[in-house]
Amino acid sequence: SKRESDSLADWQGTSQHSLMCLSVRSGFDLFLSEQDWPENSEIIFTGLTIPDMPRIARRHHFQPIGVDLDLSKLEPTPNQIHRLITPRTKAIVVAHLLGGRLPTSKISLIAKKYGLLLIEDFAQSYKGQLISSGDLAMFSFGTIKTNTALGGAIMVIADSKLREKMVSRQNQW
């Protein structure tokens, strides 16, 4: 409705880094739509992730690359990530699932070393605080989430110009 869209526009105008979306999937789609990466660019995904996320990457003609997890900790090792990085790698997506948080300080250093974007999908771990070391943090509020609003998502985008482009594209929807 007009009232809801005005309210959404007002809220988004108060934060230079946040964007409300229908879902994390729609926000990730917006994010990838604004990347000027060559076809077949690679995005590394942690081995335990929401299956739709690599599908969305493929739909944008990017290659999802899975990084295995150390099963004793359910997290990737820095060496595993290093081995997967190629000149075509553009980003690393870390999914925080099952109420837990993966340590991202070493992954963040790897991303910076190689000039990669770090994307954090706080799929099932948001507990009211924002602690992100990445370029994009995605928070979902669906019915099975730690903090539910029965739907919706918030993207926190480090680059305010990228956020403006995402808002503009979303408004065209």
Contacts in CASP RR format, 6 or more apart in sequence:
PFRMAT RR
TARGET T0000
AUTHOR 0000-0000-0000
METHOD contacts of the structure
MODEL  1
SKRESDSLADWQGTSQHSLMCLSVRSGFDLFLSEQDWPENSEIIFTGLTI
PDMPRIARRHHFQPIGVDLDLSKLEPTPNQIHRLITPRTKAIVVAHLLGG
RLPTSKISLIAKKYGLLLIEDFAQSYKGQLISSGDLAMFSFGTIKTNTAL
GGAIMVIADSKLREKMVSRQNQW
8 20 0 8 1.000
11 20 0 8 1.000
12 18 0 8 1.000
12 19 0 8 1.000
12 20 0 8 1.000
12 167 0 8 1.000
16 160 0 8 1.000
16 163 0 8 1.000
17 156 0 8 1.000
17 157 0 8 1.000
17 158 0 8 1.000
17 160 0 8 1.000
17 163 0 8 1.000
18 154 0 8 1.000
18 155 0 8 1.000
18 156 0 8 1.000
18 157 0 8 1.000
18 163 0 8 1.000
19 27 0 8 1.000
19 30 0 8 1.000
19 154 0 8 1.000
19 155 0 8 1.000
19 157 0 8 1.000
19 163 0 8 1.000
19 166 0 8 1.000
19 167 0 8 1.000
19 170 0 8 1.000
20 152 0 8 1.000
20 153 0 8 1.000
20 154 0 8 1.000
20 155 0 8 1.000
21 27 0 8 1.000
21 30 0 8 1.000
21 152 0 8 1.000
21 153 0 8 1.000
21 154 0 8 1.000
21 155 0 8 1.000
21 170 0 8 1.000
22 152 0 8 1.000
22 153 0 8 1.000
23 140 0 8 1.000
23 151 0 8 1.000
23 152 0 8 1.000
23 153 0 8 1.000
24 50 0 8 1.000
24 121 0 8 1.000
24 123 0 8 1.000
24 138 0 8 1.000
24 139 0 8 1.000
24 140 0 8 1.000
24 153 0 8 1.000
24 155 0 8 1.000
25 52 0 8 1.000
25 53 0 8 1.000
25 56 0 8 1.000
26 153 0 8 1.000
26 170 0 8 1.000
27 138 0 8 1.000
27 153 0 8 1.000
27 155 0 8 1.000
27 166 0 8 1.000
27 170 0 8 1.000
28 53 0 8 1.000
28 56 0 8 1.000
28 119 0 8 1.000
28 121 0 8 1.000
28 138 0 8 1.000
29 56 0 8 1.000
29 59 0 8 1.000
29 60 0 8 1.000
30 155 0 8 1.000
30 166 0 8 1.000
30 169 0 8 1.000
30 170 0 8 1.000
31 119 0 8 1.000
31 136 0 8 1.000
31 155 0 8 1.000
31 157 0 8 1.000
31 162 0 8 1.000
31 166 0 8 1.000
32 56 0 8 1.000
32 57 0 8 1.000
32 60 0 8 1.000
32 62 0 8 1.000
33 60 0 8 1.000
33 166 0 8 1.000
33 169 0 8 1.000
34 162 0 8 1.000
34 165 0 8 1.000
34 166 0 8 1.000
34 169 0 8 1.000
35 41 0 8 1.000
35 60 0 8 1.000
35 90 0 8 1.000
37 62 0 8 1.000
37 90 0 8 1.000
38 88 0 8 1.000
39 61 0 8 1.000
39 62 0 8 1.000
40 61 0 8 1.000
40 62 0 8 1.000
40 63 0 8 1.000
40 88 0 8 1.000
41 62 0 8 1.000
41 63 0 8 1.000
41 88 0 8 1.000
41 89 0 8 1.000
41 90 0 8 1.000
42 62 0 8 1.000
42 63 0 8 1.000
42 64 0 8 1.000
42 65 0 8 1.000
42 84 0 8 1.000
42 86 0 8 1.000
42 88 0 8 1.000
42 89 0 8 1.000
42 90 0 8 1.000
43 54 0 8 1.000
43 57 0 8 1.000
43 62 0 8 1.000
43 63 0 8 1.000
43 64 0 8 1.000
43 65 0 8 1.000
43 89 0 8 1.000
43 90 0 8 1.000
43 91 0 8 1.000
43 92 0 8 1.000
43 93 0 8 1.000
44 65 0 8 1.000
44 66 0 8 1.000
44 67 0 8 1.000
44 81 0 8 1.000
44 84 0 8 1.000
44 85 0 8 1.000
44 89 0 8 1.000
44 91 0 8 1.000
44 92 0 8 1.000
44 93 0 8 1.000
45 53 0 8 1.000
45 54 0 8 1.000
45 57 0 8 1.000
45 64 0 8 1.000
45 65 0 8 1.000
45 66 0 8 1.000
45 67 0 8 1.000
45 93 0 8 1.000
45 95 0 8 1.000
46 66 0 8 1.000
46 67 0 8 1.000
46 69 0 8 1.000
46 75 0 8 1.000
46 76 0 8 1.000
46 93 0 8 1.000
46 94 0 8 1.000
46 95 0 8 1.000
46 102 0 8 1.000
47 66 0 8 1.000
47 67 0 8 1.000
47 68 0 8 1.000
47 69 0 8 1.000
47 76 0 8 1.000
47 95 0 8 1.000
48 69 0 8 1.000
48 74 0 8 1.000
48 95 0 8 1.000
48 97 0 8 1.000
49 93 0 8 1.000
49 95 0 8 1.000
49 97 0 8 1.000
49 121 0 8 1.000
49 123 0 8 1.000
50 95 0 8 1.000
50 97 0 8 1.000
50 121 0 8 1.000
50 123 0 8 1.000
53 64 0 8 1.000
53 93 0 8 1.000
53 95 0 8 1.000
53 121 0 8 1.000
54 64 0 8 1.000
54 66 0 8 1.000
57 63 0 8 1.000
57 64 0 8 1.000
58 64 0 8 1.000
62 90 0 8 1.000
63 88 0 8 1.000
65 84 0 8 1.000
65 89 0 8 1.000
66 84 0 8 1.000
67 76 0 8 1.000
67 80 0 8 1.000
67 81 0 8 1.000
67 84 0 8 1.000
68 76 0 8 1.000
68 80 0 8 1.000
69 75 0 8 1.000
69 76 0 8 1.000
70 76 0 8 1.000
70 77 0 8 1.000
70 80 0 8 1.000
74 98 0 8 1.000
74 102 0 8 1.000
75 102 0 8 1.000
75 103 0 8 1.000
76 102 0 8 1.000
76 107 0 8 1.000
78 106 0 8 1.000
78 107 0 8 1.000
78 110 0 8 1.000
81 92 0 8 1.000
81 107 0 8 1.000
81 110 0 8 1.000
82 110 0 8 1.000
85 110 0 8 1.000
85 114 0 8 1.000
85 116 0 8 1.000
89 114 0 8 1.000
89 116 0 8 1.000
90 116 0 8 1.000
90 117 0 8 1.000
91 111 0 8 1.000
91 116 0 8 1.000
91 117 0 8 1.000
91 118 0 8 1.000
91 119 0 8 1.000
91 135 0 8 1.000
92 107 0 8 1.000
92 110 0 8 1.000
92 111 0 8 1.000
92 116 0 8 1.000
92 117 0 8 1.000
92 118 0 8 1.000
92 119 0 8 1.000
93 119 0 8 1.000
93 120 0 8 1.000
93 121 0 8 1.000
94 102 0 8 1.000
94 104 0 8 1.000
94 107 0 8 1.000
94 118 0 8 1.000
94 119 0 8 1.000
94 120 0 8 1.000
94 121 0 8 1.000
95 102 0 8 1.000
95 121 0 8 1.000
95 123 0 8 1.000
96 102 0 8 1.000
96 120 0 8 1.000
96 121 0 8 1.000
96 122 0 8 1.000
96 123 0 8 1.000
96 124 0 8 1.000
96 125 0 8 1.000
97 123 0 8 1.000
97 124 0 8 1.000
97 125 0 8 1.000
98 124 0 8 1.000
98 125 0 8 1.000
99 124 0 8 1.000
99 125 0 8 1.000
99 146 0 8 1.000
100 124 0 8 1.000
100 125 0 8 1.000
101 125 0 8 1.000
101 131 0 8 1.000
104 118 0 8 1.000
104 120 0 8 1.000
104 133 0 8 1.000
104 134 0 8 1.000
105 133 0 8 1.000
107 118 0 8 1.000
108 118 0 8 1.000
108 133 0 8 1.000
108 134 0 8 1.000
110 116 0 8 1.000
111 117 0 8 1.000
111 118 0 8 1.000
111 134 0 8 1.000
117 134 0 8 1.000
117 135 0 8 1.000
117 136 0 8 1.000
118 133 0 8 1.000
118 134 0 8 1.000
118 135 0 8 1.000
118 136 0 8 1.000
119 134 0 8 1.000
119 135 0 8 1.000
119 136 0 8 1.000
119 137 0 8 1.000
119 138 0 8 1.000
120 132 0 8 1.000
120 133 0 8 1.000
120 134 0 8 1.000
120 136 0 8 1.000
120 137 0 8 1.000
120 138 0 8 1.000
121 138 0 8 1.000
122 132 0 8 1.000
122 137 0 8 1.000
122 138 0 8 1.000
122 139 0 8 1.000
122 140 0 8 1.000
123 138 0 8 1.000
123 140 0 8 1.000
123 145 0 8 1.000
124 140 0 8 1.000
124 144 0 8 1.000
124 145 0 8 1.000
124 146 0 8 1.000
125 146 0 8 1.000
126 139 0 8 1.000
126 140 0 8 1.000
126 145 0 8 1.000
126 146 0 8 1.000
126 147 0 8 1.000
127 146 0 8 1.000
127 147 0 8 1.000
128 147 0 8 1.000
130 137 0 8 1.000
130 156 0 8 1.000
132 156 0 8 1.000
134 158 0 8 1.000
135 157 0 8 1.000
135 158 0 8 1.000
135 159 0 8 1.000
136 155 0 8 1.000
136 156 0 8 1.000
136 157 0 8 1.000
136 158 0 8 1.000
137 155 0 8 1.000
137 156 0 8 1.000
138 153 0 8 1.000
138 154 0 8 1.000
138 155 0 8 1.000
138 156 0 8 1.000
139 153 0 8 1.000
139 154 0 8 1.000
139 155 0 8 1.000
139 156 0 8 1.000
140 151 0 8 1.000
140 152 0 8 1.000
140 153 0 8 1.000
141 147 0 8 1.000
141 148 0 8 1.000
141 149 0 8 1.000
141 150 0 8 1.000
141 151 0 8 1.000
141 152 0 8 1.000
141 153 0 8 1.000
141 154 0 8 1.000
142 148 0 8 1.000
142 149 0 8 1.000
142 150 0 8 1.000
142 151 0 8 1.000
142 152 0 8 1.000
143 150 0 8 1.000
143 151 0 8 1.000
155 163 0 8 1.000
155 166 0 8 1.000
157 163 0 8 1.000
157 166 0 8 1.000
END
